Amino acid sequence: MNKKVKFIDWGLLDYQEAWDNQEVIFKDTIAVKTNNRIQETTVETPNFLVFCEHPHVYTLGKSGHAEYLLLDEEGLKEKNATYYKTNRGGDITYHGPGQIVGYPILDLDNFFTDIHLYLRTLEEAVILTLAEYGITAGRYTGFTGVWLDADNEKARKICALGVRCSRWVTMHGFAFNVNADLDYFKNIIPCGIDDKDVTSMQRELGYELNLAEVKAILKKHISNLFHMELY
C-alpha cells in the first residue's frame, strides 16, 4: 500500500524562510514519534515532499569548508547572493532560480530505514527524469549526487544532495540544475571538488526547459520509487 505524502510547491522562496519552514515540520514529526514511544500510541507521522526555488544563495554543510566559498561579503553583494551555514550533510553548494530544490521531509520508518538507500533512491529519480530527455546520467563512485560521464575526464555534476536525518526523519534534500545560471558555481569549489565540472539540463540540451514539466516528471519518479501517494 502506497504511503500518503503531502506535496507542496513553495515557488521562489528565501532560503532562510524555507529552512525555518522545514524545521517546523521536522520537529513536529519527531515530536509525534517521541510521543508515540512515551505514550505507547500509534499516531501516524506526516510525510511531505516540498519543491521550491531559491534566490541566489550559497549553503555550507555542517562538515563543509568555509574556504570553498571564493567570495567575501562585498563579492556576495555584487552577485546579489546570500550565504548560510546549515545543519545538513555535504559541503558547499549553490541554489538559485532555474533549479529544482527538493526537500523530502519523511519519516523513513514509513518507507525504509536505510539512509544510503534513501540517497540512492533520490538520485535514481533524477536519473530517470533525465533519461526522459535523452540524457544518460549515473553515479560517481565515492560521491553523492547525479553525474554525467562519471567514468571519464568529462565528469560533470547535474544534481547535488545534502540531507539531515534524526530518528529516521529527513530534511534538506537535493538541488537539480535545470535552467540554473552555472556562472554562480564559479564562485565556489562545489562540494569541495575542484577538478570536476557542473552542468544543467539547459546546457546539455541547448535550450531552456519548461520547469513545470520537469517537476511533474520528477514527482512521478519520486512517488513511484518510494511508493508514495502524493496529494
Secondary structure, 3 states (H helix, E strand, C coil): CCEEEEEEEEEECCHHHHHHHHHHHHHHHHHHHHHHHHHCCCCCCCCEEEEEECCCEEEECCCCCHHHECCCHHHHHHCCCEEEECCCCCCEEEECCCEEEEEEECEHHHCCCCHHHHHHHHHHHHHHHHHCCCCCCECCCCCCCEEECCCCCCCEEEEEEEEEEECCEEEEEEEEECCCCHHHHHHECHHHCCCCEECCHHHHHCCCCCHHHHHHHHHHHHHHHHCEEEC
